[in-house]
Amino acid sequence: MTSERTPERSPLNALSLVLASVDAVRNGRALYVLLTSFAAAGLLLAMAERALARGQSLWGPILAAAALFVAFYGGNAAGLLTMDDARAEPVRDVADAVRDALLGAHRLLLVLALLGAGYALVGAVLVGLLWLCRTSVTGALLGPLLFGVVVPVGVLVVGLSLLSLMAVVVPLAAPGVWSGAGVWQVVHRLLALMRQRLASVALLMAAVSLLTAAVGALVTFVVMTGGRVVAELGVAVVGVDVPAQQLMAGLFGYGLRSLGAAGAPSGSTGHAAAALVGGGVVFALALVLPGLVYLRGTCAVYLALTEGPNDAAPTPRHNPPWTSTNP
């Protein structure tokens, strides 16, 4: 396996790309795809739970699998649109993004399978070395000596493996696939990042997480304050005889069943149900916006550390990135 050296880019430039991820909320197409996928997957999952509750052992797993299918490919379609935005390219059409996701999102599973096999091999070697440290195998003298060597080495290997898994593999495998690279090329790039720039990747991903949390806090403030004011006005002006706190239930993801559980009067159920539906829409937006910023941030980190400042790698729109001949 030939090593691939990651291009050098100023850390400040990389950080500026990460901070620019806030602009992801302006990507209407990615927002639409992610919100639609989130809503459809949630609906299918609710249908699966109802089917299982009714004893329909066949339809329950089918609907649950359909929910995972929609969430996986919908998320990848949104990721493709986010990658276009991160590269400052014209964002492709939603139909093209869905098509490209259906054609090539399976490459992400292959990348994760290959890297997972590598981590499993490292774990097996460590377990084998620990087994050799048993006195019944190597003796009362050699066993403790070998164990004294395995302990510090094992601590470093396990710690660095978990760090690389959380900072490199989990967040950057998908952007590598969205960039149009082949399976082996993505694996090579991620392994190069682990060897050469693990600390930089970890710090940049920490910045992405903090930025996502900050956006989530802002969205939560807007939703909570706006929801409280509108709920109070709804009780005072519209005359809904349901407590304002109950009208805000939709903002926390509660559905229409919460009305009956709270003993809502039948005369106001229509207004309260409308409030829950509207609050559910806001709840979905509140979840999607930070997620979109996180996706854009991971794309920015991947591009900053794997593509040079002047690299231009736009894939022609008439050819899906999955048709690339890259290894």
Stockholm file with secondary structure:
# STOCKHOLM 1.0

chainA/1-327         MTSERTPERSPLNALSLVLASVDAVRNGRALYVLLTSFAAAGLLLAMAERALARGQSLWGPILAAAALFVAFYGGNAAGLLTMDDARAEPVRDVADAVRDALLGAHRLLLVLALLGAGYALVGAVLVGLLWLCRTSVTGALLGPLLFGVVVPVGVLVVGLSLLSLMAVVVPLAAPGVWSGAGVWQVVHRLLALMRQRLASVALLMAAVSLLTAAVGALVTFVVMTGGRVVAELGVAVVGVDVPAQQLMAGLFGYGLRSLGAAGAPSGSTGHAAAALVGGGVVFALALVLPGLVYLRGTCAVYLALTEGPNDAAPTPRHNPPWTSTNP
#=GR chainA/1-327 SS CCCCCCCCCCHHHHHHHHHGGGGGGGCHHHHHHHHHHHHHHHHHHHHHHHHHHTTCTTHHHHHHHHHHHHHHHHHHHHHHHHHHHHTTCCCCCHHHHHHHHHHHTHHHHHHHHHHHHHHHHHHHHHHHHHHHTSHHHHHHHHHHHHHHHHHHHHHHHHHHHHHHIIIIIHHHHHHHHHTTCCHHHHHHHHHHHHHHCHHHHHHHHHHHHHHHHHHHHHHHHHHHHHHHHHHHHIIIIICCCSCHHHHGGGGGTCCTHHHHHTTCCGGGHHHHHHHHHHHHHHHHHHHHHHHHHHHHHHHHHHHHHHSCTTCCCCCCTTSCGGGCCCC
#=GC SS_cons         CCCCCCCCCCHHHHHHHHHGGGGGGGCHHHHHHHHHHHHHHHHHHHHHHHHHHTTCTTHHHHHHHHHHHHHHHHHHHHHHHHHHHHTTCCCCCHHHHHHHHHHHTHHHHHHHHHHHHHHHHHHHHHHHHHHHTSHHHHHHHHHHHHHHHHHHHHHHHHHHHHHHIIIIIHHHHHHHHHTTCCHHHHHHHHHHHHHHCHHHHHHHHHHHHHHHHHHHHHHHHHHHHHHHHHHHHIIIIICCCSCHHHHGGGGGTCCTHHHHHTTCCGGGHHHHHHHHHHHHHHHHHHHHHHHHHHHHHHHHHHHHHHSCTTCCCCCCTTSCGGGCCCC
//
